[in-house]
Structures are given as structure tokens and as C-alpha cells.
Amino acid sequence: MSKITLDVRGLSCPEPLIAFTDAVKRADLAEVELLFDCAAARDNIARAAASMRWQVASITEAPDHTVMTLVKHS
């Protein structure tokens, strides 16, 4: 399993969510780091991740974007 970073800054919902779900469906990933600037994406991604057996490991707020790290449940 591997880790990827998805930079979806500048995209509005639901595009950040779609990028996350597409990535985890296509690859054998253990960790995904998302960089986004759409406020609605934070809750939408967290809810979708939980339903797909992923967990939010950390959320870091920068002045102009958010970094969310998600890990796959074993």
C-alpha cells in the first residue's frame, strides 16, 4: 500500500470529494493527503471517507487552504 497527495485547491465541491473517491477506488492506498480550499469539502470528505472505511488522521488549517490526511482502516 502507498500514499498519495491530491492537490485539489481551486476546485469546488463535489470535485475534491470525487478526486478522493476516485483515487482510493483505483489504487491500493494506505494514506491520502488532500490539499483543498473549498470549505464544504472538509465535512463531505470526512463523511464519505468514514463510509468507505477511511479515517481522518489529521486536519491542518493554513491561511489559504486545508490539509487533510486520511488513513485506511485495516
N, C-alpha and C positions, 0 to 999 in steps of 0.2 A: 504494500500500500504506500501511497505517496501523498505529497502535499502540493497544493497549487495556490496561487494568488490570482484572484479575479479583480481587476480594476474596472468597476462599472460606474465610476464618477461621471456625472453628466447625463446619465440615463435616469428616466423617471419610472416609477412603478407602473407596471409589474416587471419591467425589464431586468432589474437586479435579481429579483426572485427567479425569473426564468433562467438567467445565466447560472445561478446556483443549482437549480434543479437539473438543468441540462448537464452540468459538469459532473454532478455526483451520479447521474444515471449512466454516463458514458465511460467513466474511468473508475478504477479501483483505488479510491482515495481514502485516506485516514484523516486528513485535515484540509480545511479550506479557509483561506483568509480572503475576506471580501473588503474592498475599499469602495465606499459609496457615499453619495451626498444627498440622497433622497430620504427625507425624514420618515416617510411611511414605510420604507424598505426595512427598517430595523425590526419592527414588530412582525411584519409579514414574513420575513425570512426566518425569524426565530420560531414562529408558529409552524411554518412549513417544515423547517428542519426537525422539530420535535416529532412531527407526524411521520418523518422519514427515518427515524432513529438516529438523529444527529443532535448534538448538544452544543449550546453556545458556551465556549470556554472563556472568552473574554470579549469585552467591548471597550474600545478606546475612542474617545471623542477628541478630534483635532479641531482647530478653528474652522476649517472648511470641508471636513469630511469625517466619516466614521470608519473605524477599522473593526471588523467583527471576525473573530476566529471561531470556527466550528469544528468539532471533532466527532467522528463516527463512533456510536456505541458498539461495543464488541458483541 
